[in-house]
Amino acid sequence: MDDLGEAVGTAAEGGLIGRALASEQRKPGGEALLHGHFAEDTCLNCGTGLTGPHCHQCGQKAHLHRTIGAFLHDLLHGALHFDGKTWRTLPKLVAKPGELTRRYIEGERARFVSPMALFLFAVFLMFAVFQVIGLTPPTDIQTSDGVNASLGEVQENLAAERDSLRERVAQAPADSPQRTAAQRELAEVEQRLEAVAGTEELLVGGDGLATVSTSKTGWAWLDKGLEKWRTNPGLMLYKLQANSYKFSWLLIPLSVPFVWSLFAWRRGFKAYDHAIFVTYSLAFMSLLFIVLSVLGMAGAPNGIVLAAGVAIPPLHIYKHLRGTYGLSRFSALWRLSVLLIFISIVVTLFLQILLLLGAF
């Protein structure tokens, strides 16, 4: 059912894209091309006379093209947002996040990539990079049931070998080398059988392999989810990772109320300001996590990667708070301390939502 939904969604998306491209190509006038570029005096979309770089009636660009080089440029721009905005936004996001957020809030929208576009791009890039470097959850996790089944097979094989050795011992002449060798092998097999039996008891007792509780909660929907996690944890971990990409945007509405509570008595700051702050901050953290993951896979010292992962986020949030809200050092520090606690709460809530979504 999910595959059918994705197929329908993909088909609809393709249809919309195709329709948009077709509408762009079937314009009136048959304007002459000069080295692959239109020499239009009127808008090819609505026919309005052009007086600037864009049509003042419909907003289409005044200068259009039909060259493969321009098409590749549009591909990079549309898929990866590689344009002037990106190179103005990323340095600000890294070095002066507060200035970037404040300028965007105050109306400088055309100069910078919007926070939501940057955040979604970072999530898309994270998914692609993690697939390339193989940073995915394991899918071959064996449940306690599977382990017990494997132990049962081992026990059966050892028991059969033990019975065979007992027959050899009984049939061999007394004090013969064959009898002595068979007795030695029999003792080893019996020791292995005892070890396997002890391991099985440990697992059944619950002190060994961690398992999902099989007790019933009384809620059918929750029991169904727990059963899925118990029987196929590898698949559920894969769904957990996939849902973390699909529903990463939930981090924004989860975070905004906590940030708002830090400035509830400051009337100059609205919920919109906090939403822009949160989204830019999440975009930076996503990009940072990508960079650190790639560095780790490339062989960078684990100590350096870990130290950067621990030190950079709070430093960035501190600078972001000061620049966005115009805070003093003390105000920024105490808000940072509280915000770090809020972040742990938000992450916990987000993981719980993902666990529920993965179970159904």
Secondary structure, DSSP 8 states (H G I E B T S, - for coil): -HHHHHHHHHHHHHHHHHHHHHHHHS-TT---EETTEE--SB-TTT--B--SSB-TTT--BS--B--HHHHHHHHHHHHH--SHHHHHHHHHHHH-HHHHHHHHHTT--SSS--HHHHHHHHHHHHHHHHHHHT----S----HHHHHHHHHHHHHHHHHHHHHHHHHHHHS-TT-HHHHHHHHHHHHHHHHHHHHHHHHHHHHHTSSS-----S--S-HHHHHHHHHHHH-HHHHHHHHHHHHHHTGGGHHHHHHHHHHHTTTT-TT--HHHHHHHHHHHHHHHHHHHHHHHHHHHTT--HHHHHHHHHHHHHHHHHHHHHHHHT--HHHHHHHHHHHHHHHHHHHHHHHHHHHHHHH-
